[in-house]
Amino acid sequence: MTETAPRADWAAWQRSWDRQQEWYLPDREERFRVMLDLVEALVGPEPRVLDLACGTGSITDRLLRRFPGARSTGVDLDPALLAIARGHFADEPRADFVTADLRDQDWTSGLPHRSYDAVLTSTALHWLRAEPLRTLYGQLGTVLRDGGVFMNADHMPDGSTPRINAAERVFRKARQERDRAAGVRDWAGWWADAARDESLAGLVAERFEILGNPVAGDHSDGETHSAGWHADALRAAGFGEARTVWCSVTDGLVLGLRQPYRRRPPAARSRR
């Protein structure tokens, strides 16, 4: 009798990822709601969306539940998180996933569609340093249709308010310690659990080789910037409008609206 390896519970892994992220971001669902409200407001209720640095597909999950007519393409480099996403959405024809490194100049070549109504990302692009991020913002113009929208929800600190920041940090750490005592997994703990699961262990090891070991802290190569920096970078990349549309003490959601550049009509000559 041949033994069959147990099938992974991909939905459970997706839920555990969301819970781990909420340990850091208790207002995570609020930012997703604002993000999808603005998708509907700007491009309608049947958007074609690029879920950038998608992880396990948290944005895709909420997008497809809210908009039955939506379609999503998730892009990521992490083989373990992509395995969870592909497993979780295996029976969902509206979602597909692509392995790509956003630092590669031709990362858009593997996308299944030439253009998207919206590009959405959450708590991911702080892994990139300033210049690669500026380059990425410029590349988004090649995949967003005219009038399309880009939204980035991420850590966007404001260093001008040190006392506010310090008070929030103390409050947040106390809450996290209470949650940890109740059994909530943090980033390192979640990855340790994944490495022990036989359906993910090999992919986690591969992930460590590609992106570094999360337990050792592999965010060191990235940078965080203020919401104003992101808005300025988007305008410099050719977005017609860019601004903060949601924020907390530590995080922000910046929206860029792609509008084609149009020359002003020449001034009419006055008749003499």
C-alpha positions as CSV (number, residue, x, y, z in Angstrom):
1,M,0.0,0.0,0.0
2,T,1.4,3.3,-1.1
3,E,1.2,6.2,1.5
4,T,0.1,9.5,0.2
5,A,1.4,12.7,1.7
6,P,-1.4,14.7,3.4
7,R,-2.8,17.5,1.3
8,A,-2.0,20.9,2.7
9,D,-4.9,23.0,4.1
10,W,-4.1,26.1,2.0
11,A,-7.0,28.0,3.3
12,A,-5.8,27.5,6.9
13,W,-2.3,28.7,5.9
14,Q,-3.8,31.8,4.3
15,R,-5.8,32.6,7.4
16,S,-2.8,32.1,9.6
17,W,-0.8,34.5,7.4
18,D,-3.5,37.1,7.7
19,R,-3.6,36.7,11.5
20,Q,0.2,37.1,11.7
21,Q,0.0,40.3,9.6
22,E,-2.8,41.6,11.8
23,W,-0.4,41.2,14.8
24,Y,1.6,44.1,13.2
25,L,-1.3,45.9,11.5
26,P,-4.5,45.8,13.6
27,D,-6.1,48.2,11.1
28,R,-5.2,46.0,8.1
29,E,-8.8,45.4,7.1
30,E,-9.6,49.1,7.2
31,R,-6.9,49.9,4.7
32,F,-8.1,47.1,2.4
33,R,-11.6,48.5,2.6
34,V,-10.4,52.0,1.6
35,M,-8.3,50.5,-1.2
36,L,-11.3,48.7,-2.7
37,D,-13.6,51.6,-2.2
38,L,-11.3,53.7,-4.4
39,V,-10.9,51.0,-7.0
40,E,-14.7,51.0,-7.4
41,A,-14.8,54.8,-7.4
42,L,-12.1,55.2,-10.0
43,V,-12.3,52.2,-12.3
44,G,-15.6,50.5,-11.5
45,P,-16.8,47.2,-10.0
46,E,-15.3,44.8,-12.6
47,P,-11.6,45.7,-12.4
48,R,-8.7,43.8,-13.8
49,V,-6.2,44.0,-11.0
50,L,-2.5,43.4,-10.7
51,D,-1.8,42.2,-7.1
52,L,1.8,43.4,-6.8
53,A,4.1,41.4,-4.4
54,C,0.9,39.4,-3.6
55,G,2.2,37.1,-1.0
56,T,-0.5,34.6,-0.1
57,G,-3.1,36.6,-2.1
58,S,-4.7,38.7,0.7
59,I,-5.7,41.5,-1.6
60,T,-6.9,39.1,-4.3
61,D,-9.0,37.3,-1.7
62,R,-10.8,40.5,-0.6
63,L,-11.1,41.8,-4.2
64,L,-12.8,38.7,-5.6
65,R,-15.2,38.4,-2.6
66,R,-16.3,42.0,-3.0
67,F,-16.4,42.2,-6.9
68,P,-17.8,39.1,-8.6
69,G,-16.8,40.5,-12.0
70,A,-13.2,41.2,-11.0
71,R,-10.0,39.4,-12.2
72,S,-6.7,39.3,-10.5
73,T,-3.1,38.5,-11.4
74,G,-0.8,38.0,-8.4
75,V,2.9,38.6,-8.8
76,D,5.6,37.5,-6.3
77,L,9.0,36.0,-6.0
78,D,8.5,34.0,-2.8
79,P,7.9,30.3,-3.7
80,A,6.3,29.4,-0.3
81,L,3.8,32.3,-0.3
82,L,3.0,31.7,-3.9
83,A,2.3,28.0,-3.2
84,I,-0.2,29.0,-0.5
85,A,-1.8,31.5,-2.9
86,R,-2.0,29.0,-5.8
87,G,-3.3,26.3,-3.5
88,H,-5.9,28.6,-1.9
89,F,-7.2,29.8,-5.3
90,A,-6.8,26.5,-7.2
91,D,-10.5,26.4,-8.1
92,E,-10.9,30.1,-8.7
93,P,-10.8,30.9,-12.5
94,R,-10.7,34.7,-11.8
95,A,-7.2,34.5,-10.2
96,D,-3.8,33.6,-11.6
97,F,-0.3,33.9,-10.2
98,V,3.1,34.7,-11.8
99,T,6.6,34.3,-10.4
100,A,8.6,37.4,-11.0
101,D,11.3,39.5,-9.4
102,L,10.2,43.2,-9.4
103,R,13.8,44.2,-9.5
104,D,14.2,42.7,-13.0
105,Q,13.8,45.2,-15.9
106,D,11.5,42.8,-17.8
107,W,9.4,41.5,-14.9
108,T,6.2,42.6,-16.8
109,S,6.9,40.3,-19.7
110,G,5.4,37.3,-17.9
111,L,2.0,39.0,-17.1
112,P,-1.0,37.4,-18.8
113,H,-2.6,40.8,-19.7
114,R,-1.1,43.8,-21.4
115,S,-2.9,46.3,-19.2
116,Y,-4.7,46.5,-15.9
117,D,-7.3,48.8,-14.4
118,A,-5.6,48.8,-11.0
119,V,-2.3,47.8,-9.5
120,L,-2.5,47.2,-5.7
121,T,0.1,46.3,-3.1
122,S,0.2,46.1,0.6
123,T,3.1,46.0,3.1
124,A,5.6,44.8,0.5
125,L,7.5,47.6,-1.3
126,H,9.5,48.6,1.7
127,W,11.7,45.7,0.7
128,L,13.0,47.8,-2.1
129,R,15.5,50.7,-1.8
130,A,14.7,54.1,-3.2
131,E,16.1,53.9,-6.7
132,P,14.7,50.4,-7.5
133,L,11.3,51.6,-6.2
134,R,11.4,54.7,-8.4
135,T,12.2,52.5,-11.4
136,L,9.3,50.2,-10.5
137,Y,6.9,53.2,-10.3
138,G,8.0,54.2,-13.7
139,Q,7.4,50.7,-15.0
140,L,3.8,50.7,-13.7
141,G,2.9,53.2,-16.5
142,T,3.5,50.4,-19.0
143,V,0.9,48.0,-17.4
144,L,-1.8,50.5,-16.2
145,R,-4.3,51.7,-18.7
146,D,-5.1,55.4,-19.1
147,G,-7.1,56.4,-16.0
148,G,-5.9,53.4,-14.1
149,V,-5.0,53.5,-10.5
150,F,-2.1,52.4,-8.4
151,M,-2.3,52.1,-4.6
152,N,0.5,51.3,-2.2
153,A,-0.3,50.6,1.5
154,D,2.9,50.3,3.5
155,H,5.0,51.5,6.4
156,M,5.3,55.3,5.8
157,P,6.7,56.9,8.9
158,D,6.5,60.6,9.7
159,G,9.6,61.6,11.6
160,S,8.3,65.1,12.4
161,T,6.2,63.9,15.3
162,P,8.6,62.0,17.7
163,R,6.5,62.2,20.8
164,I,3.4,60.9,19.0
165,N,5.5,58.1,17.4
166,A,7.0,57.1,20.7
167,A,3.7,56.9,22.5
168,E,2.2,54.8,19.7
169,R,5.2,52.5,19.7
170,V,4.8,51.8,23.5
171,F,1.1,51.2,23.1
172,R,1.6,48.9,20.1
173,K,4.3,46.8,21.8
174,A,2.1,46.3,24.9
175,R,-0.7,45.1,22.7
176,Q,1.6,42.8,20.8
177,E,2.9,41.2,24.0
178,R,-0.7,40.5,25.2
179,D,-1.4,38.9,21.8
180,R,1.8,36.9,21.9
181,A,0.9,35.6,25.4
182,A,-2.4,34.5,23.9
183,G,-0.7,32.4,21.3
184,V,-0.6,34.7,18.2
185,R,2.4,34.0,16.0
186,D,4.7,36.8,14.9
187,W,6.7,36.9,11.6
188,A,9.5,34.7,12.8
189,G,7.2,32.2,14.5
190,W,5.0,31.9,11.4
191,W,8.0,31.1,9.2
192,A,9.2,28.6,11.7
193,D,5.8,26.8,11.6
194,A,5.9,26.8,7.8
195,A,9.4,25.3,7.8
196,R,8.1,22.4,9.9
197,D,5.2,21.6,7.5
198,E,6.2,18.9,5.1
199,S,4.1,20.5,2.3
200,L,6.0,23.8,2.6
201,A,9.4,22.9,4.1
202,G,11.2,22.6,0.7
203,L,9.7,25.8,-0.5
204,V,10.6,27.7,2.6
205,A,14.2,26.5,2.3
206,E,14.2,27.8,-1.3
207,R,12.7,31.0,-0.1
208,F,15.5,31.5,2.4
209,E,18.0,31.0,-0.4
210,I,16.4,33.6,-2.6
211,L,15.3,36.2,-0.1
212,G,17.1,35.5,3.1
213,N,16.0,34.0,6.4
214,P,13.1,35.9,8.0
215,V,14.1,34.7,11.5
216,A,17.4,36.6,11.1
217,G,15.6,39.7,9.9
218,D,15.8,40.1,6.1
219,H,14.2,43.6,5.8
220,S,17.6,45.2,6.2
221,D,18.1,45.8,2.5
222,G,14.9,47.8,2.1
223,E,13.9,51.4,3.0
224,T,10.8,53.1,4.4
225,H,9.8,56.6,3.2
226,S,7.1,59.1,4.1
227,A,3.8,59.2,2.3
228,G,4.9,62.5,0.8
229,W,8.0,60.9,-0.7
230,H,5.8,58.2,-2.4
231,A,3.4,60.8,-3.8
232,D,6.3,62.8,-5.2
233,A,7.9,59.7,-6.7
234,L,4.7,58.8,-8.4
235,R,4.2,62.2,-9.9
236,A,7.8,62.2,-11.1
237,A,7.1,58.8,-12.7
238,G,4.3,60.4,-14.8
239,F,1.1,59.9,-12.6
240,G,-1.3,62.8,-13.1
241,E,-2.4,62.9,-9.5
242,A,-0.9,61.3,-6.3
243,R,-1.8,61.7,-2.7
244,T,-2.4,60.0,0.6
245,V,-5.9,58.6,0.9
246,W,-5.6,56.8,4.3
247,C,-3.1,56.8,7.1
248,S,-2.3,55.6,10.7
249,V,0.5,56.8,12.9
250,T,2.9,54.4,11.2
251,D,1.4,53.5,7.9
252,G,-0.1,55.1,4.8
253,L,-2.0,54.4,1.7
254,V,-0.9,56.4,-1.3
255,L,-2.8,56.5,-4.5
256,G,-1.5,57.4,-8.0
257,L,-3.9,58.1,-10.9
258,R,-2.5,57.5,-14.3
259,Q,-3.5,60.1,-16.8
260,P,-2.0,60.6,-20.2
261,Y,0.0,63.8,-20.7
262,R,-1.9,66.2,-22.9
263,R,-0.5,69.4,-24.2
264,R,-2.4,72.6,-23.6
265,P,-4.0,73.9,-26.7
266,P,-2.0,76.9,-28.1
267,A,-3.4,80.3,-27.1
268,A,-5.7,81.8,-29.8
269,R,-4.1,84.7,-31.6
270,S,-6.0,87.9,-31.2
271,R,-7.2,89.6,-34.4
272,R,-6.1,93.0,-35.1
